[in-house]
């Protein structure tokens, strides 16, 4: 199969950086209280969210582009809730009948599915399966899905995004993503930077066609699917390389990598160190000082940066040679009563002896036949194959993620949080020959900033990454998948079942 020639794209690297102010998230407010037949959803705060197509300028020198949004702008929406105070969010699909990005047909045996179907997933949330945003629970224009989020978990930064079968990579690319910050008394007591000194930042990459509209490549060079997407425009909160004026004091940056495929190696241009205080599922037990942190797609980090050391400077958030945004630090000294305690939120590491089972789970790639594209699978199974991972509610398991590929895959499990145990290199040839693990190196402990609770784990190539997972929450059907969205779509996503 010969790929068609791609149309010329706008060179986003030539756009002048740091000319647009950073958009702050759009705070969503409940319209009242309601009850639902979902257990526990009695007199809960009720949000009605319209999922719609809007126009938005991603850069001063570009025309307005068509995007999709959970809010009224291209800035991410932000929900803020408290631990154990559940909320109802009513997601209404108000999209047009036709998608503005190129679709593949048919997909996953759904030739009659509406092109602009949606299914909203609250990533990292411990929720009943009916509210998880299961890929097959999609709904078309004019339809809605009422979801209940109990919030029975520690304070953390979650994010909402589309998860509809076959189109999630395009719907997220179009703009369907936002913040969900969960608070609790432990976080309240720490004295961390707050209010305008807490900045939630969604970071991702995009491309534009010559008319300045969002451009997603199709058909890709590989055939029917792009195996990854990498854009040349770095976007933060809906603007290409924005700037933000900051005071010479501490700021708390909540950062989520919401790119389709790109990993970000985050650092500051002047070498300024920062304190990592949290990861995907909340606060660490103690701060970790770093100068650089690699964030894979869908991972979150929670850092405190002290700009008092950079008065009257322009400090850029960078990823290797890429520049993401600029912080313009004031000249004057600022009163700063915030702090970063030496102890944040004590975390008990789970003993391996608590696990009732160890599963060996393979990450696979297969070259296509007769010019067909590569296929990516988990445990050599397609999404539509019968469920093979059936776990007991309130049990703990160890999952050994055996990466037989040359890619680092960020693996995400829905509904649960877990801890990273270790990583270890192995002989892939031996495993492919006889399915026996022959280790070729010592066990490598997780990095200090990975020692907290996680819901995404980076699985490096030709290594076994072990995680220990308490399946606490709810019985029902959930899923686990690679969070490189192009891998997930092709077919690196599998259901798993939690039974009571």
N, C-alpha and C positions, 0 to 999 in steps of 0.2 A: 504494500500500500504506500503510495507516495503522498506526502502531506502537501496541501495547497500552500502557496506562498502567503505568508502573513502580511497583512497590511502594515504600512509604515506607522510607527507610533511617535508621539510627541516626546522629545528628549527632556524628561523632567529634571535631569541634572542641570539644565541650563536655567531653570527657574530661580529667581533671586531668593535666597533663603532668608528667614527671620524677618519677614515683612508683615506677617499676620499675627495678631495677638492669639494666645492660646485660648480656645473656647473652653469654658468651664462646663462640667456636666450639667445636664438639664434635670433638676430635681423633680421627681414625680410625687404627687400627693394623692392620698386616697380621696374618693368622692363621698365616702360615708362608711357604714358598716353593713355587712350582710352575713347570712349563714348559708351553708351548702350541705348537701347530702354527704360530702366527703367527711369521714370521721375526724372530729376535732375542729372542724371549720364552723364554729358557732360565733356569731356576732364579731367577725373578724374585719379589720380594715379592708376596704374593697377598692381596687384600682381597675379602671377600664382603660386599656391601652389599644390604640389604633395603630395597626401596622400598615404604613402607607408609603406611597411614592412622593418624593418632594424634590425640589431643586436646591442645590447648595454649592457655593463657591468653595472649592478646596484650596484655592490660592488666589491671592490678589490679582494676578495676571492671567487667570483662567476664567472662561465663562462659567456660569452656573452649570453644574452637571446633574443629571438625574441620579438620585440615590434612593435607597429605602431606609426608613427610620421607624423606631419605636416612639419617637417624640416629634417635635415640631422643627427640628434642625438637624444638622449633621454632627452636632456635638453628642456624645453618648448620653443616654438617659441614666439617671441614678435613683435607685430605690434605697431607702435606709430603714432598717428594721432592728428590733432588739431580740436577743436570745429568748426563746420560748414564747414569743408573741407572734403567733401565726398571722399570715396575711393571705387574702384572695386576690389574684390577678387574673383579669378577664382579657385574654389576648384575642383581638378582633382583626381578622384579615380583611383589610380595606384596599388591597392591591389591585391593579388592573389585571385583566385576563391574560395579557401577554407579558412575558419576561423581556427585559431590555438587554439581557446578557445571553450568549449562545448556549442552548441546551442540547443535550444528547437524547435521542429517542430511538427505541424505547429504553427505559432504564429500570432495572430491577423488577422486570415483569410487570411494569405498571404503565402500559402504553396509553391508558385513558386518564391518567392522573393529571389534574390541572397544572399547567406550567408554573403558576405562581402559588403553589401550595406552601404552607409554613407549618412548623412545629417548634415552639419555643422551649428551649432547655435552659434551666438555671444550673449552670455548671458549678459543681462542687456542693450542691445542696442535698441534704438528706431528706428526701421527700417520698411520699407514696408513689408507686409506679404510675398511677393514673395521671400524676402531675409532673412526670419526669421529662416530658417532651420526647417520648419514644419516636424514633424515625418514622414508623408506620402510623403514628397517630396524627398524621397531617390533616389539614383542612384547607379548603380552597377559598377564593374570594367570597365575601358575604357570610362566611362561617366564623365561629369563635370556639375557643377552648378555655374553660374556667379551671384554673389551677390553684391548689392550696399548698402553701409553703409553711410548714410548722415552725421552722427556725429552731429546732431542738439541736443546736450545735454551738460551738464556741464562736466568739467574735472573729470575723474574717472578711476578706474581700472575695465575693463570688462575682461571676459575670453571666449575663444572659445572652444567648445567641440562638440562631436558627439551627434546627437539626432535622429538617424534613428530608425524607429519603430521596437520594439522588440529586438534590439541588442545594444542600446545605453550604457547600463551598461557594456557590454563586450567591446565595442569599446573604451570607456573611460578608462576602466581597462587596455586595451591594450596599451594606451598611447595617444589617440587623444584628446589633450587639449593644450591650450596655452594662452598667455597674449595678451591683446589689451588695451594699455594705451592711454587715451584721455587727451590732454592737453588744457589749455586755459589761457588767460591773468590774470585771478584772481589768479590761482595757481602760475603762473610765478612771480607775484609780492610779494609773501609771504616770499621768502628767505629760503624755506625749504631745507633740505639736498637733493642734486641732483647729477647727474653723477654717479660715482662709489660709492657714499654714499647713493644711492637709490637702494635697493635690492628687486626685485620681487621674491616671494617665493611661489611655489605651494607645498602644503603639502598633503600627502595621505598615504595610507597603502596598502601593497601587501603581497602575500604569494608566496613561491617557492616550486616546486616539488624537489625530491631528486637529480635531475640533474641540479638544479639551474635555471630552466625555470619558467616563470610566471605560477602560478597555481590558477585557479578559480574553486571552488568546484562544482562538479556535479556527480551524482544527489544529491541534498541537502537532509538533514534529513526530511524536511517538505514534500517532494514529488517533484513535477515538478519545483518548484521555491524556491530559497533561499529568505527568507524574509528580510535578511540583510547580508552584507558581512563585516567581520572584519579580517584584516590580522595582522601578527605579525612582519612585517618589516615596519618601519617608513621611508618614502621616502620624500626627499625635492629636487625639481628640477631634479628628475631622478636618485638620488643616495640615498642609504640607510645610514641614519645618517651621513651626510657629515660634514665637518668643513669649516670655513671661517675665514681668517685672517682679523681683523678689526683694525682701528686706534682708539685711545682713544678720541673719539669725538661722535657727534650725527650721527645716521643713520636713514634713513627712510625705514621701512620695509613694503612692500605691500604684504600682505598675503592672499591667497585664499585657502579655504578648498575644495580640489577637490577629496576627498575620496568618494567612493560609498555610505557608510553608517555611517562612524565614525564621531562623534563629537570630537573636540579638545578643551581642557580646557587650553588655552595658558598662560604660565608664564615663568619667567626666574629663573634659578636654584639658584641664589644668592638672590632672592627676589626683584630684581631691579624693580622699577616701570617704567611705560612707559606712553606716552601721545598718546591717540587715537585721531587722527585728521580727520579721515574719515571712512565711511562705504561703503556699496554696491554701492551707486550711487553718491559718491563724498564726498567732504569736509563737516565736521560738522561746526556749527556756531562758536564753540569755542572748544579748546582741553579739553579732559577728562582724568584725571590721574587715572590709574588702576594698579593693581598688577596681575590681572588675567582676562581673557576674554574667554568666551565660543563661539566657532565658529562652526556652524552647516554646513553640506554639502552645498557647493556653496556660502556660505556667504564670503564676503571679509572684511578685516579690513586694515586700513592705520595707522601705528603707528610710533612714533619717540622714539628711545631709545638712551640714553646718556651713551656711554661706557666709558666716562672720569672718571666715578665713579668706574670703575673696571679695572684700569690699571694693566697689567701683570697678568690678570686672564683668566681662561677659563670659559666662561659663556654659559650655555646650554639653548636652547629653549626647554621647556618640556611641556608635557600634563599629569598632575598627575604623575603617576609612569613611563610614557613613555618619552624617550629622543629623540627629533627630530633632533637636530643638535647642533653644538658647535661653538661659536664665540671665537676666540683666540685674546685677546685684547693686543695691543702693550704696551710696558713699557713706551715709550716716550710720552711726552705731544705733542699734535697736535693743530695747529692753526685751529680754527673752526669758520667760519664766518656765518654759517647757524643759523637760529633762528626758533622759533615756536611762532608766534604772538598770542596774547590773543584773537583776533578776526580773524577767518579764512574766512568763507563765510556765511554771514547772511542768515538764513533760516526762511521763514514765515510759521508758522504752519497753516494748513488748518482748518478753522472753520467747525464744523460739519454741520452748517446751509447751507454750500455750496453743500452738498450732495442732489441729487434729489431722491435717492433711497437707502434703506438698504436691503441687501440680507443676508439671513441666509444660510450658506454653511456648510454642515456636512462633517466631516472626519470619515470614517467608516471602520471597519474590520468585516469580516464574516468568521466563520469557514467553511471549505469545507465539502461537503457531501461525504460519502463512501470513506474516506481516501484521498480525494482531498485536495490540499493545501488551506490555508487561502487566501481570496480575500480582497484587500484593495481598497476602492472606495471613490470618492468625490460625495457628494449628492446622494449616493446610485445609481450612474449611472456608466456604463462602457464607455470606450473611444468611442466605436462604436455607442452608443446611440445618438439620435438627440441632436443638440445644445440646451441648455436651458438657457444659459447666453448670452443675446443679449444686448449690451450696446451702448449708443449713443456717437459718437465722440465728444470730447470736453466737455463731461459731467463729473460730479464727483459722485462717489458712495461710500458707506460704505459697506464693506464686513465683516460680522461677521462669523468667522471661528470657528465652533463648534466642538471641538475635543472629540469624543465619544470613543476614544481608550486609551490605556495605554502607547502610544509612544509619544514623541515629534516629530512633523512633520515639517520640513522646507518647507514652501509653497512658490512657486515662480510663479509670473505672468510675462508672456512675454510682451514685447513692452513698458510697463509702469513702472513708479516709484511710490512709495506710501509712506505714513507716518503711523507709528504704533500709534494707539490711546490709547489702554489699553488692559488689560487682566483681566478676572474675572472668578472665579470658579463657577460651577453650578452643579445641581443634575442630573447626567446622567440618573438615573433610571426614573426620572420624564419626561425627554425629550424623552426617548425611549418609554415611556408609552403613552404620549399624545402630544408630540412635543411642549411642553411649556417650556420655559426657566425659571427655578427657581434658582436664584443666591444664592450662599451659602457664599459669601465673598464680600469684598469691591473691587472696581475697583483698579487695580494696574497700575500705570503709567509706560510707557516704561523706561528702564534704560537710563542713560544719553547718552551712546554711541549708542542708538537706536533712538535718537531724530532727526537724519538726514533723508535723502532720502534713501529708501530701495527698493530692489526688491526680497528679500527673508526674510521671517519672521518665527521665531520659534514659533510653536503652542504647548504649553505644554499640557499634558493629562488632561482631565476633566476640561478644561478651554475654555472660549470663547475669542478669540484673534480678536480684531477689527482693521481693517486698513481702511484708507480713500484713495481712488484711483482716481486721475484725468486721464481720458482716453484721453490724448493728444497724437497726433502722426498721425496715419494712420487708415483708414478703412480697414477691412479685417478680416481674420480668424487667431486667435492666440490660445494660450493654457495656462492653469495653472495646476500645478501639485506639488506633493511632490518631493523634490529633494534628498531624499534617493532613489538611482537609482533602487534598488530592489523593492521598493514600487511603484515607477513610472511605472515599467514594469508589475506590477501585481495588479491593473489596475488603480492606483491612479493618473490619468491624464485625463483632460477633455478639449475639445475645447471651446473657447468662440468667439463670433462674435462682431466686432465693425462696426456699420453702420453709414453712414454720415447723 
